[in-house]
């Protein structure tokens, strides 16, 4: 089973390389979606291929949201139900696998 990767900030040592903790994560998907929305509204976009202080300041919010979502879903998976075609609960459980705290 693969795990949801909320994302993490990683090291700030190299401002030219996106930290692996952030790459291919939910937080990165949020950052890319935000950048796309800015572009579609004709607004100024930002560079996503670096690890500058400006990028880290922006990403902190995306990482926090993604971590909060993953933790909440993992801790409340009983609220997620699998229904049959008649909308009756099947009794099957959803297990949400997340990376351990990536901070």
Secondary structure as the mmCIF struct_conf table of DSSP 4:
data_model
#
loop_
_struct_conf.conf_type_id
_struct_conf.id
_struct_conf.beg_label_comp_id
_struct_conf.beg_label_asym_id
_struct_conf.beg_label_seq_id
_struct_conf.end_label_comp_id
_struct_conf.end_label_asym_id
_struct_conf.end_label_seq_id
HELX_LH_PP_P HELX_LH_PP_P1 UNK A 2 UNK A 3
STRN STRN1 UNK A 4 UNK A 4
BEND BEND1 UNK A 13 UNK A 13
TURN_TY1_P TURN_TY1_P1 UNK A 15 UNK A 16
BEND BEND2 UNK A 17 UNK A 17
TURN_TY1_P TURN_TY1_P2 UNK A 20 UNK A 24
BEND BEND3 UNK A 25 UNK A 25
HELX_RH_AL_P HELX_RH_AL_P1 UNK A 26 UNK A 40
TURN_TY1_P TURN_TY1_P3 UNK A 41 UNK A 42
BEND BEND4 UNK A 49 UNK A 49
HELX_RH_AL_P HELX_RH_AL_P2 UNK A 53 UNK A 75
TURN_TY1_P TURN_TY1_P4 UNK A 76 UNK A 76
HELX_RH_3T_P HELX_RH_3T_P1 UNK A 77 UNK A 79
STRN STRN2 UNK A 83 UNK A 83
TURN_TY1_P TURN_TY1_P5 UNK A 85 UNK A 86
BEND BEND5 UNK A 87 UNK A 87
STRN STRN3 UNK A 89 UNK A 89
STRN STRN4 UNK A 98 UNK A 98
BEND BEND6 UNK A 100 UNK A 100
#
